[in-house]
Amino acid sequence: MVAGLLGTVRHVHIGIDLAWNTRRRTGLAAVDDAGALVASASAVSDAEIDGWLDGLSAPVVTVAIDAPLVVRNPTGMRECERLVGKAYGRYDASCHASNRSISYFDPPRAWTLAERHGWVTDPARRGSTALPAAVEVYPHAAMVGLFGLGRILKYKSGRVLTRQEALLELLRLMEGVAVLGLPANARWREVRRAVEEATRPMHLDRVEDEVDAVMCAHLAWLWHHEPQSLHVFGDGDSGYIVAPPPPTHAVRVSPDAR
């Protein structure tokens, strides 16, 4: 199925909204070299993720993963997480702490995924090797930076109607990214319809990771084609997150804080 969709594509950039363990859903997406979405799906097990990736008929150039990739600290928070929090925390886009004392970061699932597929994980080596480059990204920060949001869109938790409204706003913003070509993509239209018709949390849960993966795929494309639009918080040795540079636009105060 994936191979058929990608039959005329020369190579792809991949986005993975990777669950930290194999009990939750992972979003997967691929864009072509022009930046257009060509495939998206979701999976749970490592075998399902590998099967989707192996089914791509076009070579992978760049992979952007929403999950801790390089985690070396035994406890506490990575420096890159502190730096992202400093830049994006006032927009509610701070990071969770990741360290090796947490079992599913010893080693991180993203790291083992990159190892299995032979992806280069050092951002300093971008463009210096023929192997695919894999970087860690953070969609919430990316959305704030790319769309000028005054606060993150809270579609991950809360009441169904509130989540639905936030996710529909995200779909609208992403559809405004011309290179993605989302309105013309059949699978994207199915995702949009699922969000529009959602009446229970599970209906949103089934597609939100796939939406995040599409955002990650766009970041992978930017990392390859427009790296100056992104910033590396941290480094390849101690851990890093690739996101837009620290924003300076106004913060939107939560109504609850007034």
Helices and strands as residue ranges (DSSP letters): H 2-5, E 12-17, E 26-32, E 37-43, H 46-54, E 60-65, H 79-88, G 89-91, H 109-117, G 123-125, E 133-136, H 139-147, H 160-175, G 178-180, G 182-184, H 186-196, H 201-225, G 227-229, E 231-235, E 239-243, G 255-257
